Amino acid sequence: MTISKLKIKNFKGVNELAEFDIKKITLFIGPNSSGKSSCIHALAALAQTSKLPSSSRPLVLDDEYAQVHLGRFIEVIHSKSYSDAIEIGFESTNIKYSFRGIGKIQKLASTDIFSANYSFKSTKRTQDIYLNTLTYSSPASTLNFKPNKTIGTYTIEFNNKIIQATSGYDSALHANLFPKSTKSEEDLHVFFYNESCKQIVSSELSNVLYLGPFRQSPLRRYPTRGSSPTEVGAQGENAITLLANEFVQTKRRPHLKEIGGWLDQMGLAKKVDVSRVGKSDLFDVTVTLADDANLPIADLGYGMSQVLPVLVQCSFAPDKATLLFEQPELHLNHTAAKLLAGVFVETAKKKEMHIVAETHSRELFLGLLDEIRANRLSPENLAVYTVKRSGGSSKFKKIEIDVDANGVLV
């Protein structure tokens, strides 16, 4: 599964409903404070909500363990009104999932599109966010949770028909559903369908990985503390731990080699190495430069420590993941920023993943155009949106990538 579309309304800079195609590479380009990050933050908020199931909040906008810190509901909702709702939704393609109903198995085939659409509201006095509406859709079925008068309870509508069931907020973006009669094949079918949709959402959002614009400063030595992270973290704080764990666990070290190759490809270094300090949980990180000088990462320019988490995220991310980057080119020289495009294209193709980035870098965009000219990236696999602020909200325009009859960029 890969996320193929994002829908947002009344969230940060976005006022009216906006839909964005998510391709293998998707860029948001615009000036400071234009609203480039709104789309990335919306998807990151859904992902962190799904990954923090112990939280009682249906939408995690801020939390001690959150990756993206957005503030209170009233600070995030565009209209600044408690009577309105934030709306966020996504579509996924290549669904490979089946569920057993009564006496049969229904499949969501690999060509099917699955969507989940949410609206969230908040109480004014207690500032409690609650799930207002929820809709799951696949080609054959649509399941709607519509709010009752009691907050957190719902009326169930399946394929435009009211289902006799009780329902309430469950956890982590989900609502539960209990048929009033277990003798009804249709009602039980709806129950199983809801449970399957919940698993699809959890599975998809678990592979949404976010890296923010402020990465950890380089250290002389990196403590791992025995942790086993699966992603680099919002500030890249787990990047060295991922490399250190690979260093300890295998002699092949494919990720270290791949990252070293990318650094060389970008003209930044020949390779990167990690080494354990004695038997401690501390690790040194050194970089071999073009002239064969081997230096601690703390003695190099800031760009190396800032791009390393980007490359580590690309290397360690699972297949079909959706990677979210804010300013991935931060502190890189123009040439390296342009060549970073090649790393993104290689990663997206190799792992069938989608990379979404907001950037100030003209060079990163030009690098992607070079990838198209070199036939390493199809124009259909690139979506670029320009963002500007007008009339108090963010305005998005999709750039058309024109090619001639032979597929050559014009």
N, C-alpha and C positions, 0 to 999 in steps of 0.2 A: 504494500500500500504506500502511496505517496500523496501528500496534500497537493491538490491541483487548483484550488480556488479558495480565496479568503473573502469573507463578507463582514463589513463593519458599519455600524451606524451609531452616532451620538457617543463616540469614544474619542477622548482627547481632541485632536484637531479636526476629526472627521465629524461632519454634521449630518448630511443626508446619506442614505444608504450607498455605499461604495463597494464594488466588487473588483477583485484583482485576480487575474490569472497567475498562478504560481507555476513557473516553468523550471527546467533544470537549473537555469540561472535567472534570478529576478533581482533587478536593481531599482532602488528608489534614490533619485538624485534631486537635490535642491539646496537652497541656501539654509543657513542656520535658522532654527526656530520656524521652519516652514511646515513641519509635521511629518518629516520622513520616517521617524521612528514609530509613528502611531500604529502602523500595520504590524510591524515586528513586535511591538509591545502587546498588542491585542492577542496575537497567537501565543506569545510567551506567557501571558497571563492564563490562558486556557491550559497550557502545558504544565505550568507550576501548580495550578489547581488540581490537575489530574495526578500529579506526582506527590502531592501532600494530602493523601486521603484521610489522614487523622484530623485535618482541619475541618471544623464544622461549617466553614464558609463556602457557599456555592461558587464564589469567584474570589480568588486570592489576588488582591491588588498590591498588598504589602504584608510582610510577615518576616519574622526573624530569619526564617530559612528560605525565604523567597529569593529568586534570582533577579527579578526585575522589581524595583520598588517604585510604585506609581502613586501612592498616597491613598487618601480616603475616597470613597465613592463620589462625593460631591466635587472633589478636585479632579476626578477623571472624566465624569460625564460632561459632554460638550455643552449641553443646554443649561447646566448648573441648576437643574430642577429635580426635586425628589419625586415628582409625579411622572417623570419620564423614565425610560429604560435605556440601558446600554444593550446593544445588539451585536453579537459576534457569532459567526458561523464559518464552517469550512466544508469543503468537498474533498473526497479522496477517490482516486481511481485505482484500478488493479486490485479490487477487493477479492480476496480468496478466503471465503468464510462460509460455513454452512451451519445450520442448526436444526435440531430435530423437533418437530412439532408432534402432533398426534398421528402416529402411523406413517410418517413420511419425513424426508429430509428436504429442506429447502436450501438452495445454494444461492449465494451472491457470487456470481461468476467473475472471472478475472477481467471481463470487459465492463463490469457494472460500475456505476458511480454511487457512492454513499455520501450523504450529507448529514451534518448535525448543526442545528441552528438554535441559539440560545438568546433569551433576553433576561436581563437582571435589573432588579430595582433595589432600593434601600429604604429602610425606615428612617425618618428624620430624627426622632428623639434618641434612639439607641444606635443609629448608624449601622444597623445590621443589614448586610446585603442578602437578598434572597433570590432564588431562581423563580422567575416569573412565568416564562413559557419555554417549552422545549419541543423541538420537532426533529425526528429522525426520518430520513427518506432514502429509499432505494428504488430501482426501477419498478418493482412490483407493489411496493407498500409505502404508506406514509403513516407515521404514528405521531399524534399531537398530544402534548400535555398542556391543557389550558387552565388558567388559575381559577380556583374557587374563591369564595369570600374569605376563607381562612388561609392566611399566608402559608405557603408550603404544601398545600394540598391541591389536587388537580382533577379535572374532568378528562377522561380518556376518549380520544377520537382516533379510530383506525380506519383508514381509507374512507373518510367522510362519514363514518358511522360511530355513534356513541357506544362505548363498551361499558358494561356494568362491572365496574371494578373500583377498588379503593386505591388511592395513590398519594404518595407524599414524597418530599425531598429525601433522597438517600444520602449520598456523599459524592464528593469529587465529580461534579457536573451531572450526576445521575439522579433519576427519580425511580422509585420502586412502583410496582404494579401488582396488585393481587386480585385475580378474578373472584367475583362473588359466587360463582358456581364453577366447580371443577368438572362438571359434567358437560360443559359447553366446549366443543372442540375449537370453535372460533376464539373463545376467550382465552383458552390455554395457548392457542397459537400466538395470540398477542403477547402473552406473558413471555413465551420463549423468544419471540422477536425482540422484545425490549431487552431481555438479558443478553442476547447476541449483540445488539447495538451498543450496549454498555461496554462489552468486551472490545468491540471494534474501536470505539472512541479511546479507551484506555490504552490499547495497543498502539494506535496511531500517535497519540500525544506523548507517549513514553519515548518516541523517537524524534521529538522536536527538541533540539539542543540549542541553547542560547549562549552567546558570548557578547558581553557588553562592550562599551567604548572605553572603559577605564580598566586596563589590565594591571595586574600586580607588577610592582617594580622589581627589577632583578635583585636577587639575593646572593650573598657570598656562598651560602650553603642552604640547601633545601631540606627541611624535615618532612618525612613521609608519614610518620606516626602510625605505621601499619595499616593505613587506610587503603581501600580498593575502589577508587572512584570509577564511574563509567563514562564521565564526560568532564571537560576541562573546568566547568564552573563559570559563573557570570563574569568573574574577573581573571579567568585563566589560572586560578589558584591551584588547580589540580593537574595542570599540564605536566609538570616535572614528576609528580607522583606516578602518573600513567607511564612515563618513560622509565622511571626508576623501577617500577614493578616489572616492566618488560625486561629490563636489564638483569634483574635477579632471576626471573622465571625461565628465560630462554636464551640460548647462545646465538640463535638466528637473528633476533632483534629486527624483524622486518619493518616495524614502524620507524625506528631510528634511522634505518637505511633509506626509507622512503622520504622522510623529512629532510635528511641530509641531501638527497637528490634534488628536492624542491628548492632548498636554500642555494644549491649550486646553480640550478636552472634560473633562479632569480638574481644571480650575481651577488649574493650576500655572503656566502661562505661555502667551503668544501663539504663540511659535515659538522654535526653536533654530537657530543659524547656526554654520557653521565657515568659517574663512578662513585662507588660507595666509600664512605669514610670509615675505615676499619670495619667493625661489626655493628656500627651504630645505625640509626634510621636517618642519618644525614647523607646527602648526596651532593657532589660537586657537578657543575655543568660547565663544560668548556666547548669552545667553538674554534674550528680550524679555518682560518681565513685563506684567501686566494694565494697569499705569499707563504703559506704553510705555517704561519704563526698560530700557536695554540694558546688561546686566552680564556680566562673565566668570563662568563657571560656578563658579570657585573662590571667588567672593564671595557665593555663595548658600548657602542651607541645605543640609545634607548630603543631604536627601531627593532633590534634583534629580539629583545624581551617582549616586545609588543606583538610581533608577527608570529613568534613561536607558538603561542596558544592557538592561533588560527590554524596553523599547519597541523598541530597535534589533534585538534578537533576534526579536521578533514581526514586524517589518517586513521584515527581510532573509531570514528563514527560507524555505526552499523549500516549495512545495506538498506536502501530505501528510507533513510533518515531525511529529516528536513532541518537544515542548519540555518540558524538565524545569527547574522553578524551585524554589529553596529561598528562602522568605521574600521573594517578589517585592514585597511591600508595605513592605519595610524602610524605616524613617524617613519614611514618608508620614503625613500627617494623616488622620484618620478619613474625611473626605469623599473625599479623593483615593484612599484605599485601596478605598473602596466603588465608586468610578467606574472603577477599574482593571478591574473585572469586565466592564464594557462593552467595553474594549479587547480582552480575552481572547475574548469572544464574537464580536466583529467579526472578529478574526484567524482564529479557528477555523472560522468559516463561510466566509469569503472564500477561505481557502487549504486547506480540507478537512483541517486538521491537528488533532492532539490536544495539549492543554496539561495537564500534570500538575504540581501545585504542593503543597508542604507549607507550612502557614501557621499563624501564631498569631492571624491577624486575623479577628475576628468580622465586621468590616465587609465584607471581601472575599466571605465567604459570603452575607451579606445582600444585597450587590450582585448576586450571581448569582440570588438569588431575585427581585430586582427585574427582572432581565432576563427571567425566566420570566413574571412578571406582565405585562410589556410585550410578550409574544409574540415576543421576539427570541431566546429560547433554549427549546428543548423540554425538558421534564423527563427524557425518555429520553436526552438528550445531556449530562446532568450526573450524575456519580457523586461522592458525598461519603462519606468514611470518617472516623469518629472513632477516635482511638487512645488507649489508656491502657495503663499497665504494671501487670501483675498476675502474681504467682507467678513473677517472674523473667523474664517475656517480654512482648512487645507483643501486645495484644489489639485486633483491628479489628472495627468494627461499621459496616455500610453504612447510611446514613440514607436512608429512603424519602421521596421527594418526592411528596406527595399532591396530586392535582388532582381537581376535580369532573367531572361528565359533560361539561361544556363546556370542559374543559381549563384551568380557572381554579385557581390555587394555593389550597389550603385549609390 
